[in-house]
Amino acid sequence: MNRAPVSLASLFAIVAVVSWAGSAAADEPEPAPAEPPAPLPLPPDETQLLPFPPAEPETPLLKVTPAGYIEAYYAWNFNRPVNGITNYRGFDNRHNTFTLANAALGASFETGPVGGKLMLQIGNQPSTYYGAEPALPGASGANATGPELWKYIQEAYITYKAPIGRGLQLKAGVEASPIGMESFAVHDHWTWSRSNLFFGLPYYHTGIRATYPVSERVSASVAVLNGWNSVVDNNDAKTVEAHVTYRVPNKVTAQLLYMGGIERSSTAPEGQYWRHHFDAVGELDVTAWLQLAAQADYGFEPNRIGTARWFAGAAAARAKALDWLFFVARGDRFYEHLATDGTGRSSTPLFWNGAPWVSSFTATADVRPHDNISFRLEFRHDQADGLLYFTGDTLVGDGSATSPYVTNARSQQTLLLGATAWF
């Protein structure tokens, strides 16, 4: 069968349709490209592949806390001793003269677990603090040692807080004694003069100490020391000390302490025997305006002659009359029993030159017009069962090493005006 020829008009119609379809398709917008997927985070163990490594831990900052104080006073002794000495009062012991008692300057520091403290001092009091420091000779290759060498140091120690449990603090150096309720600086306790207990018992120790906070309120401490008031030991033995402290801030503080060791030198006629001392201290904030404090001590030392014993107690009350005015009353008594062997021989007195007991009463007005200054007016009466004090215009002896003053009074009364400022 024959096909019909395509006409020219049909051909033009096909071309037109194809051209229209192509131009319509060209006018449609192209689809947008797909967003690339977000990168997965790197796992923690691959952070070293980053262009900047993690920052190194920061070095602990050094914290330095400066501290210092000055204490000065004028005192009148109603016995009017011609030598100007208020005896057995090592911290306010001058009559009718203006006295620089102590000027102390130092700082404590802390950097991470490491710390320390250095406090230097000069004045009338440092010689009292170091009066019992052993005086030992030197040699061609070693210096002598004694009170004059060390008395300008009040405290000097380093500390390290070991990462054990709640933190075990280690301390090494010269530190204030933990015995008793009083301290070196006047502004840290209630009266100007210190009690007979503070005067008779140790002021400082040298050695190593470990302290651990058992809980938020209880801490325990143990130490190995050179002895009582010894930067350099006077024998080959060491003294041990341990105490437990319970503290609720602004409410109550209590401490129980034991100290024991050989304290006499190898040449002592009593021999070298273990000395035991027990101390208990408590402070209670009864109300916002009334505070009470008490201390009790007992000790004994068996030796070749017998057994020496001592016991002492002190109590104090502090009343806040105004924000800047306080009144304080304190009393104390200290007994010393010398060892005897029944032949009339007795041991060397440790505290009161043979007097069976000493006692004192103190009344203090403390005026604080600023947070860093205190003015104190204080009356004190001392009494002893023995001649321990000075009175009158005539004394036996001239105060020299070969002719010391001879005490001639059983009591003394003083009135003192003192000022201390601190930072």
matplotlib code that plots the C-alpha trace (Angstrom):
import matplotlib.pyplot as plt

x = [0.0, 1.3, 2.1, 0.7, 3.5, 4.2, 3.1, 5.3, 2.7, 2.9, 6.7, 6.6, 4.1, 6.3, 9.3, 7.3, 6.1, 9.6, 11.0, 8.3, 9.0, 12.7, 12.3, 9.8, 12.2, 15.0, 12.9, 12.5, 15.0, 17.7, 17.3, 19.6, 22.6, 22.1, 23.7, 26.7, 26.2, 27.5, 30.9, 30.7, 32.3, 35.7, 35.8, 37.7, 40.7, 41.3, 41.6, 45.4, 44.7, 43.3, 45.5, 45.7, 46.4, 44.5, 45.9, 48.3, 47.0, 47.6, 50.4, 48.9, 48.8, 51.1, 49.1, 51.0, 49.4, 51.6, 51.1, 52.6, 51.9, 53.4, 52.9, 53.9, 52.9, 53.6, 53.2, 53.4, 54.3, 52.9, 55.8, 58.1, 61.1, 64.3, 65.6, 62.5, 61.6, 58.1, 59.3, 57.9, 55.9, 58.0, 55.7, 55.1, 58.0, 59.2, 58.2, 57.7, 59.0, 57.6, 58.4, 58.3, 57.2, 57.3, 57.4, 56.7, 56.7, 56.3, 54.0, 52.4, 52.3, 50.5, 50.9, 48.9, 49.6, 52.8, 52.8, 54.8, 55.2, 57.9, 57.4, 60.3, 60.3, 62.3, 61.7, 61.4, 59.4, 61.6, 64.2, 61.5, 60.3, 63.9, 65.0, 65.1, 66.7, 69.7, 73.1, 75.5, 79.2, 80.5, 83.7, 86.1, 83.7, 80.4, 78.8, 77.6, 73.9, 71.7, 69.0, 70.7, 71.0, 67.3, 65.2, 64.4, 62.4, 58.9, 57.8, 59.3, 57.9, 57.0, 53.8, 52.7, 49.2, 49.4, 46.5, 45.4, 41.8, 40.6, 44.1, 47.0, 49.0, 52.7, 54.6, 58.4, 60.1, 59.7, 56.0, 54.1, 53.3, 49.7, 49.5, 47.0, 44.5, 46.8, 49.2, 52.2, 50.2, 48.2, 45.5, 44.8, 43.7, 41.7, 44.1, 47.4, 49.5, 49.6, 48.6, 51.1, 50.3, 51.4, 54.5, 55.5, 54.7, 56.5, 56.2, 57.5, 58.7, 60.9, 60.2, 57.7, 53.9, 51.1, 47.5, 44.5, 40.8, 38.8, 35.6, 34.4, 34.6, 37.3, 41.0, 43.9, 47.6, 50.8, 54.4, 58.0, 59.8, 63.2, 61.5, 60.3, 61.5, 64.3, 65.3, 68.4, 67.9, 69.9, 69.9, 69.6, 66.0, 62.9, 59.6, 56.3, 53.0, 49.5, 46.2, 42.6, 40.6, 36.9, 35.7, 32.4, 33.1, 31.8, 30.3, 32.8, 36.4, 37.9, 41.3, 42.9, 46.7, 49.5, 53.2, 56.0, 59.7, 63.1, 63.7, 66.7, 70.3, 72.7, 74.4, 71.2, 71.5, 67.9, 69.0, 67.2, 63.6, 60.4, 58.4, 54.6, 52.3, 48.5, 46.6, 42.9, 41.4, 37.9, 36.2, 32.5, 30.5, 27.6, 25.8, 26.6, 28.1, 29.6, 32.5, 34.1, 37.4, 39.2, 42.5, 43.7, 47.2, 48.8, 52.3, 54.8, 58.4, 59.9, 63.6, 66.5, 65.4, 61.6, 58.7, 58.1, 54.5, 52.6, 49.0, 47.5, 44.2, 43.0, 39.5, 38.5, 35.3, 34.9, 31.9, 31.1, 29.6, 29.6, 30.9, 34.2, 34.4, 35.1, 35.7, 37.7, 38.4, 40.9, 42.2, 44.8, 46.8, 49.9, 51.1, 54.6, 55.7, 59.4, 60.7, 62.4, 64.3, 63.8, 67.3, 66.5, 67.6, 65.0, 64.9, 65.6, 62.5, 61.0, 58.8, 58.7, 62.1, 60.9, 57.6, 54.8, 52.3, 51.7, 48.4, 47.2, 44.0, 43.6, 40.9, 41.1, 39.2, 39.8, 38.9, 38.9, 38.0, 39.0, 39.3, 43.1, 43.9, 43.4, 44.0, 44.0, 43.9, 44.7, 45.1, 46.8, 47.6, 50.2, 50.6, 53.0, 53.8, 57.4, 59.5, 59.3, 58.9, 60.7, 59.7, 61.3, 64.4, 66.9, 67.7, 70.3, 72.6, 73.3, 71.8, 75.1, 75.8, 77.9, 75.5, 71.9, 69.0, 67.5, 63.7, 62.0, 58.2, 55.3, 53.0, 52.9, 50.2, 50.5, 48.5, 49.2, 48.2, 49.0, 48.4, 48.7, 48.0, 48.2, 47.5]
y = [0.0, 3.5, 6.0, 9.6, 12.1, 14.5, 17.9, 21.0, 22.4, 19.3, 19.5, 23.1, 22.2, 19.5, 21.8, 24.5, 22.0, 20.7, 24.3, 25.4, 22.3, 23.0, 26.7, 25.8, 23.3, 25.9, 28.4, 26.1, 26.8, 24.2, 22.4, 23.7, 21.4, 19.3, 20.5, 18.5, 16.4, 17.9, 16.4, 14.1, 15.3, 13.9, 11.5, 12.7, 10.4, 12.1, 15.7, 15.5, 15.6, 19.2, 22.0, 23.5, 21.1, 21.5, 24.2, 23.0, 23.1, 26.5, 26.9, 27.5, 31.1, 32.3, 33.8, 35.9, 37.3, 39.8, 40.2, 42.3, 44.0, 46.4, 46.3, 49.1, 49.8, 51.8, 50.0, 51.0, 48.5, 49.5, 47.8, 50.4, 48.0, 49.9, 47.7, 48.5, 44.8, 43.3, 39.7, 36.6, 38.6, 38.1, 40.1, 43.2, 43.1, 46.7, 49.3, 53.0, 53.1, 53.2, 49.9, 48.5, 45.0, 43.5, 44.5, 41.5, 41.4, 38.6, 36.8, 33.5, 32.1, 29.4, 28.1, 25.0, 22.4, 24.1, 26.9, 28.4, 31.2, 33.5, 35.9, 37.9, 39.9, 42.4, 44.0, 43.2, 40.0, 37.8, 37.5, 36.0, 33.6, 32.3, 32.4, 28.6, 28.0, 25.7, 27.4, 25.0, 25.7, 25.5, 24.3, 25.4, 24.2, 24.9, 27.9, 28.1, 28.2, 29.9, 32.4, 35.4, 33.5, 32.5, 35.0, 37.2, 34.3, 33.9, 31.3, 29.9, 26.8, 25.2, 23.1, 20.6, 19.3, 15.7, 14.4, 11.8, 11.6, 15.1, 16.4, 15.6, 18.7, 18.3, 21.0, 21.4, 24.2, 26.5, 26.9, 28.3, 25.8, 24.4, 24.2, 26.5, 29.2, 32.1, 33.1, 35.3, 38.4, 40.4, 41.1, 37.4, 37.0, 38.9, 40.4, 42.2, 40.1, 36.4, 33.9, 32.1, 29.0, 30.6, 32.0, 28.7, 26.2, 26.0, 28.9, 27.2, 23.9, 22.8, 19.6, 18.0, 17.8, 16.0, 17.3, 15.7, 17.0, 14.0, 15.9, 19.4, 19.9, 17.5, 17.5, 15.4, 16.3, 14.4, 15.8, 14.8, 17.7, 18.7, 19.5, 22.3, 25.7, 24.2, 25.2, 23.1, 20.1, 19.7, 15.9, 13.0, 12.2, 13.6, 14.7, 13.5, 15.5, 14.7, 16.6, 16.5, 19.7, 20.1, 23.4, 25.0, 28.5, 31.3, 28.7, 26.4, 25.2, 22.4, 20.7, 17.7, 17.4, 15.1, 15.8, 13.5, 13.1, 13.5, 17.2, 17.4, 17.5, 14.6, 16.4, 17.0, 15.5, 14.2, 12.1, 11.7, 10.4, 10.8, 13.9, 13.7, 16.7, 16.9, 20.0, 20.7, 23.9, 25.0, 28.2, 28.8, 31.7, 31.8, 34.7, 37.4, 39.4, 36.8, 34.4, 32.0, 30.2, 27.7, 25.7, 22.8, 21.2, 18.3, 16.9, 14.6, 13.6, 10.6, 10.9, 9.8, 11.9, 11.1, 12.3, 16.0, 17.0, 20.1, 21.1, 24.4, 26.0, 29.2, 30.7, 33.9, 35.7, 38.4, 40.7, 42.9, 46.1, 47.9, 47.2, 48.8, 48.1, 44.8, 43.9, 40.8, 39.0, 36.2, 34.1, 31.4, 29.2, 27.0, 24.4, 22.8, 19.9, 19.1, 15.6, 14.7, 11.7, 11.9, 13.3, 16.9, 16.8, 18.0, 18.3, 21.5, 23.6, 23.7, 26.7, 28.9, 28.7, 26.5, 28.3, 25.7, 27.8, 31.1, 32.8, 35.9, 37.9, 40.3, 42.8, 44.4, 47.0, 46.6, 49.6, 49.0, 52.2, 50.4, 46.8, 46.9, 48.7, 48.0, 50.1, 48.2, 49.4, 46.5, 45.8, 42.7, 41.2, 38.4, 36.2, 33.4, 31.0, 32.2, 35.2, 35.6, 39.4, 42.7, 45.6, 48.7, 50.8, 48.3, 45.0, 42.4, 41.9, 44.2, 42.1, 40.8, 37.2, 36.9, 38.9, 38.5, 40.3, 38.5, 38.5, 39.8, 40.0, 37.5, 39.7, 42.6, 44.8, 46.6, 49.0, 49.0, 51.0, 49.3, 49.8, 47.4, 47.7, 45.0, 44.2]
z = [0.0, -0.8, 2.1, 1.7, 1.4, 4.5, 3.6, 4.2, 6.6, 8.8, 9.0, 10.2, 12.9, 14.3, 14.5, 16.3, 18.9, 19.6, 19.9, 22.4, 24.6, 24.7, 25.6, 28.4, 29.9, 29.8, 31.7, 34.8, 37.7, 38.5, 41.8, 44.7, 45.6, 48.8, 52.1, 53.1, 56.3, 59.6, 60.8, 63.7, 67.0, 67.8, 70.7, 73.9, 73.2, 69.8, 71.1, 70.6, 66.8, 67.1, 65.7, 69.3, 72.2, 75.5, 77.9, 80.6, 84.2, 85.8, 88.4, 91.9, 92.9, 95.7, 98.5, 101.1, 104.2, 106.1, 109.8, 112.6, 115.9, 118.4, 122.2, 124.6, 128.2, 131.3, 134.7, 138.3, 141.0, 144.4, 146.1, 144.5, 144.1, 143.8, 141.0, 138.9, 138.5, 138.8, 139.4, 137.8, 135.3, 132.2, 129.9, 131.9, 134.3, 134.4, 137.1, 136.4, 132.9, 129.4, 127.8, 124.3, 125.2, 121.7, 118.0, 115.7, 111.9, 109.5, 107.0, 106.2, 102.6, 100.7, 97.2, 96.5, 99.2, 100.4, 103.0, 105.9, 108.3, 109.6, 112.5, 113.8, 117.1, 119.1, 122.5, 126.2, 125.9, 123.6, 126.3, 128.6, 125.9, 125.4, 129.0, 129.2, 125.8, 126.3, 126.1, 124.5, 123.6, 120.0, 118.5, 115.8, 113.1, 114.8, 116.5, 120.0, 120.6, 123.2, 123.9, 122.2, 118.9, 118.7, 120.6, 117.5, 116.0, 117.3, 114.8, 111.7, 110.0, 106.7, 106.0, 103.4, 103.0, 101.8, 99.7, 102.3, 103.2, 104.3, 104.0, 106.3, 107.2, 108.0, 109.8, 110.6, 112.4, 115.5, 116.5, 119.5, 122.2, 121.9, 125.8, 127.5, 126.6, 126.0, 123.2, 122.2, 121.0, 123.5, 121.0, 120.7, 124.3, 126.9, 129.4, 129.0, 131.5, 131.1, 133.8, 136.0, 133.9, 130.7, 132.4, 133.9, 131.1, 127.6, 125.2, 122.0, 120.5, 117.6, 115.7, 113.3, 113.6, 111.8, 112.1, 110.6, 110.5, 111.7, 111.0, 110.6, 114.3, 115.5, 114.7, 116.0, 116.2, 117.0, 117.2, 117.9, 119.5, 120.9, 124.3, 126.4, 125.1, 123.0, 119.5, 120.1, 122.4, 125.7, 125.5, 123.1, 123.8, 122.1, 123.5, 122.1, 122.2, 121.1, 121.4, 120.2, 119.6, 119.3, 117.9, 116.9, 115.7, 117.9, 120.3, 122.0, 121.9, 123.9, 123.8, 125.6, 125.4, 126.6, 126.4, 127.6, 127.4, 129.0, 129.7, 132.0, 130.8, 131.3, 134.2, 136.2, 139.7, 139.3, 136.4, 133.1, 133.6, 131.6, 132.4, 131.9, 131.4, 130.9, 129.8, 129.3, 127.9, 127.3, 126.0, 125.9, 124.3, 126.7, 125.1, 122.6, 125.4, 127.8, 127.3, 129.7, 129.6, 131.8, 131.9, 134.1, 134.1, 135.9, 135.6, 137.3, 136.9, 138.8, 139.3, 141.5, 144.5, 144.3, 142.3, 141.5, 140.9, 139.8, 139.2, 138.2, 137.2, 135.7, 134.9, 133.1, 132.2, 129.5, 129.3, 126.3, 127.6, 124.3, 120.8, 121.8, 125.5, 127.3, 131.0, 132.0, 135.3, 135.6, 138.5, 138.7, 141.1, 140.4, 142.9, 142.7, 144.9, 144.8, 144.9, 148.3, 149.5, 153.3, 154.0, 153.4, 149.7, 147.2, 143.4, 141.6, 141.2, 137.8, 138.1, 141.3, 143.0, 145.8, 146.6, 147.2, 145.2, 143.4, 142.6, 140.9, 140.3, 137.3, 136.4, 132.9, 130.9, 127.2, 124.9, 121.2, 119.2, 116.0, 114.8, 114.9, 118.2, 121.8, 125.0, 128.2, 131.9, 134.2, 137.9, 139.1, 142.5, 142.8, 145.9, 146.7, 149.6, 149.5, 148.9, 145.2, 144.7, 145.4, 147.6, 149.2, 148.7, 150.0, 148.4, 149.0, 145.9, 143.0, 140.2, 138.8, 138.1, 141.2, 143.4, 142.2, 143.8, 146.7, 146.7, 149.9, 149.4, 149.2, 147.2, 144.7, 143.1, 139.8, 137.7, 134.0, 130.9, 127.6, 123.9, 121.1, 117.3, 114.7, 111.1]

ax = plt.figure().add_subplot(projection="3d")
ax.plot(x, y, z, "-o")
ax.set_aspect("equal")
plt.show()
